Every structure is written in structure tokens, then in C-alpha cells.
Amino acid sequence: MGEFEGQVALITGAGSGVGAAIALALSAAKAEIRLVGKTRDSLQDIAQRAQKFGGKAEYLVTDLGNECELSALTDRLARDLARLDILVQNAAVHIASPIAQASMADLDRHYRVNLRAPYALTRALLPLLEASQGQVVFVNSSSAIGAKPSTSQYDATKHALRAFADSLRGEVNAQGIRVLSLYLGRTASKLQRQIHKSENKPYYPERLLQPEDVASVVLNALSLSRTAEVTDIHIRPMIAPEGAAFI
């Protein structure tokens, strides 16, 4: 596969799960990738795996919830990136708590990582995306469609991310930029393992949506002819544990 040869892709939350799977799939399709995440070891591992496909892979260690680090990242990318064809906004935090016991600090972190960071990155990189008539992918959640008990903070920011993506699409389609939102059900990942633990439920990753499935769908949408734009994709596990919510 070489359909993305010569293109440059930036993926946030790229150290594991869906972000890593999308990054590796793009690299296998000959795109140059830039990885953003919090954990150096994880990013380094994904970069090394990607380089085996023969392409360029670099990583930037950044806590998107830290305003100073986010500002430094946007400044560096705007200064150093010569081009950008694909922006995948995947990073997110999920902290569950009933509203009565919820922490305002947790609400602020949800906002900073799940909404403010994607907004800031998109805004800073729009000139590059306009120049390449690029594509933006927002990895969202089924929580953006229906809110659930004990996840009000996460759900609210995912609803807001959906609104941001829809508004962005309306603004940039005329410049040739395509905007895709993915609404994922429960996906096998470190985060999902933590969620199951907090719910006191057994974790069976083989029953859940696989990151590689998501990556396959993303690459298919990105590679479509420019006569078409996929705006929203809903994906969930084929078989979910009884009583489980799709998030």
C-alpha cells in the first residue's frame, strides 16, 4: 500500500489503542507520521514499529491538558511542519463520577484535553491543512450522542467536540478540507480496561471493538475520491457484554 505516500499525518493520543493503530496503518500506507502523547516509551515504541515500514516517524511528548505544553506544541508545529495532510484528534481523558461527588478539577481536565486541545491544534494548523486541502479526523465516542449516569463530564466534552467538528466542517469545506467524526463504542484499550475496573466488571477485550478495526475504517474514509466526504461514522462492538453501555 502506498496511497498516502508523500502525505504527512499528525496523530494525538498516539501511544496506544486507537491512536497507535491509526498511526501504524497510515505508516504502512507510506504516510509520514508525527505522534503526540504523554508517555515517551510508548511513543518511541510506536515510532520504531512505524519506521519498519520504511517511512518517517517522529514523536512529541506533550501533556495536552497542560496549557504551557499545549502552547509550546502548537508553536513548534506551526513553525516546523512544512506540510500537513491529515490531522487525527484522538487524545482524551475519561474520569467517571456521579455529579454530586465530581471534582471540578476533573471537569477542567476533561475540558482541556477533550475539547480545548483539539480546538487549539486545529486552529493553529488550519493554514497547513488549507494549503494541502487536508483532512481532519475527530475520534469521538457514542457518549457524544447519548449521555449516561456518572460520566457527565466526559459526555459533555464529547458533545462539545461533536459540535466543534460540525461547525468546522461548515467553515472549511469550501477550502477543500474534509472533516470526519468517529463515534466509537467500547474499544479494547488501556482506558477501557480502567473503565471496566471502575465498574467492577470483568474485562474481555476480545468482545470489544478492536483498534485495528477503527484504523481500517479511518483509512478507507481518508482514501475516498474527492467526489465524496464521509462526515460521521458510528462503530460499536458486534457483541457487547450484557448490560454494558457502548462508550
C-alpha positions, -999 to +999 in steps of 0.1 A: +000+000+000+013+034-009-018+055-013-007+081+013+029+083+001+042+119+004+015+129+029+021+139+064-002+129+093-003+141+129-020+119+155-027+128+191-030+101+218-008+080+195+010+059+221-016+032+224-051+020+214-069+036+185-043+064+181-015+039+177-034+017+154-043+046+131-007+058+132+007+024+122-019+019+095-010+053+079+027+045+082+021+012+064+003+031+037+035+052+033+025+084+051+050+103+072+037+104+108+041+127+137+030+112+171+018+132+201+012+117+235+022+118+272+044+087+275+078+087+258+083+050+260+050+042+243+055+069+216+091+057+209+078+021+206+051+031+180+076+052+161+101+024+159+074+000+147+063+025+121+098+031+108+100-006+099+075+003+070+103+024+056+087+058+063+095+087+086+080+087+121+087+113+148+071+119+182+065+148+205+059+142+242+032+165+254+005+166+281-023+182+261-040+191+294-011+214+304-017+248+289+021+256+287+029+223+270+000+227+246+011+262+237+046+251+231+034+222+209+012+244+187+040+269+183+065+242+174+042+225+149+033+258+132+069+267+130+085+233+120+059+215+099+064+222+062+031+205+053+002+186+069-023+165+051-041+145+079-048+156+115-062+129+138-075+142+171-077+111+193-064+121+227-089+120+255-094+115+292-123+097+309-129+101+347-162+087+359-180+101+390-216+110+400-223+147+397-227+151+435-192+138+441-175+150+409-144+171+411-142+205+395-105+198+388-116+167+368-141+188+349-113+212+340-090+184+328-118+169+307-123+203+291-086+209+285-078+175+269-111+166+252-121+200+238-096+228+243-066+209+229-083+197+197-096+232+192-062+248+197-044+223+175-069+226+147-069+264+148-030+265+147-027+240+119-055+253+096-032+272+073-013+239+066-045+220+061-058+246+037-026+245+017-029+207+012-067+205+011-062+182+041-084+161+063-093+162+099-105+132+119-121+135+153-121+103+173-152+108+193-175+085+213-210+072+214-212+094+245-214+124+222-248+111+211-263+099+244-251+109+279-251+084+307-251+085+345-218+091+363-200+103+331-214+138+328-180+155+325-167+132+298-201+131+279-204+169+280-170+174+264-177+148+238-210+165+229-190+197+226-164+181+204-191+169+181-204+205+178-169+218+171-164+192+143-197+201+127-190+238+129-155+233+115-168+213+086-192+241+076-164+266+076-136+247+058-154+225+032-151+254+007-113+253+011-114+216+002-108+203+038-128+172+048-139+166+084-148+132+098-162+124+132-160+088+145-184+078+173-169+047+189-185+021+212-164+003+237-130-004+222-102-027+236-077-003+252-059+006+284-086+032+290-114+006+286-096-017+310-096+011+336-133+018+329-142-019+334-122-019+367-140+012+380-173-005+371-163-038+389-168-057+357-146-083+340-126-071+311-128-092+279-110-072+252-118-099+226-155-090+229-149-053+222-142-032+191-106-036+181-083-006+174-073-021+141-109-022+130-112+015+137-080+022+118-092+003+088-124+023+086-105+056+090-081+048+062-109+038+039-127+071+046-095+091+041-087+075+008-121+081-008-122+101-040-127+138-036-162+135-051-172+122-016-170+132+020-178+109+050-189+131+078-200+108+106-193+071+113-207+051+142-189+019+152-196-004+181-188-039+191-207-066+173-213-083+206-213-064+239-214-079+274-250-079+286-260-047+303-229-028+291-231+007+277-215+015+244-189+042+251 
